Amino acid sequence: MSTNVAGVLAVALLVALLCAGYRPLGDHMYRVYTDRRHLRVERVIYRLTGVNPDAGQRWGVYARSVLAFSLVSVLLLYLLERVQAHLPGSLGFAGVAPPLAWNTAVSFMTNTNWQAYSGESTMGHLVQMAGLAVQNFVSAAVGISVAIAVVRGLAHRRAPVAPGAGSRDNALDAGEELGNFWVDLTRTVIRLLLPIGVLAALVLIAGGAIQNLHGVRLVDTLTGGHQAITGGPVASQEAIKELGTNGGGFYNVNSAHPFENPTSWTNLFEIYLLLVLPFSLPRTFGRMVGDRRQGLVIVSVMAVLAIGSLTAGAAFQAVHHGTVPTAVGAATEGTETRFGVPNSSLFATATTLTSTGAVNSFHDSYTSLGGATLLFNMMLGEIAPGGTGSGLYGMLVLAVITVFVAGLMIGRTPEYLGKRIGSREIRFAAMYFLITPAIALLGTGIAMGLPGERASMLNSGAHGLSEVLYAFTSAANNNGSAFAGISVNTTWYNTALGLAMLLGRLLPMLFVLAMAGSFARQQPLPATAGTLPTHRPQFAGMLAGTAVILVALTFFPALALGPLAEGMHA
């Protein structure tokens, strides 16, 4: 069987598995976030932390809870890294240097998992398990929690206020509740991520991924030399790395390493893991707003954009230049021979369309237009289907913008799911959309303007610009993959990319929660003849077009100077 045929069959099987999981997993998440009961273990956690699980939160309180939890996460992980040498299971590794420790702590807290280090020679087992793996769970849970809060804001039907009921603040107590962040966080970890993560880890162990507490061992190679190989709890971290769209690998080569990704079927299983939650969340959204057709529209747009990206990326990898690529029929440089070009393109597309960032091939070695496709995936805001939670609320922001633009075109007051889109809501939506491009482009411009940072580039010209643009786009969108080709383990890059990750994660969350709080305050509007139907294919086409056009207008100059210029030169 040719690799192209095998690649098509792999895509078909993946689509079938995602379709099979859409309804049951989406319905399960709906029950998780609408259940009024608390499990016994959850009640214990609430008592220990002093949380009242039955108290709702306005958007400001919800946002402050997210910020507080994120701050504590960064500090604890930074501390673990710095004192690593004094901890059990350190494998003899020294404490992580301050700039790298800051970058890594922010990276894993923000669900980016950008790694400016080699995991097998930098992080001991305790830091990997108690630090990085724990953040893989909770950072994914934070994203899902924010998405559910946004959906609650759209779904909330505020009860009319009786005459003389009190002040405006009292009148808004019910209307502004978006749920309780601490309850959402706990339920996401206990009821969703842990059970699936355990099962996924067992599957990976059965497929050959390692799971042990071995240290560094010297082994004899086939050439008669020696090589140091680090063991560790790889399968358990690999499972949540993909399921939570985190992406940080136990080993430097990530999912190209046979200890993390042993076979072609585990490769497909890992792709399934990183897509299944983001593709199922629209079902949860549809059920929570009381119209399952709304969820079908969102997931349809996600699927169309994903299939278009995969088709383009695979085609560009087949359009090759040079003697060797022409002889073998594809651009194979940087790909793992176990998976071939089709499965490498599939993995690369899935990991950049989500906020995963895991890799099973070297993105820097892709063709110029193939690399441009991966860049474009992240520039979309990773909404097809995006990260755990972030993809859904990113798509909902685009839906709000689409309805607003359509309302301007027909001269009517725009509304989405019965909620009026006014100047306040559209300002939050605009700031959400503009903040990550501003961070990515500003960071790239500063890096290219500094002689010292240009000196750390291993490539010059258009490809060198593409590498820097990819790094800041990946950081600002909390992806974590890299073109490589630049030395990023420097004080400047560790600091700058850390700030890009931090701002690219927290500011959009604040804007989208503020928008949700504004929607929650509103009385629902009845549908009229002028209401734009948002459950039909027409709206799906408008939504997909809005996403692509906005990205094209924002990033085209940078793409033209980088990968497009390189492609034309080739």
Disulfide bonds with the S-S distance in Angstrom:
none
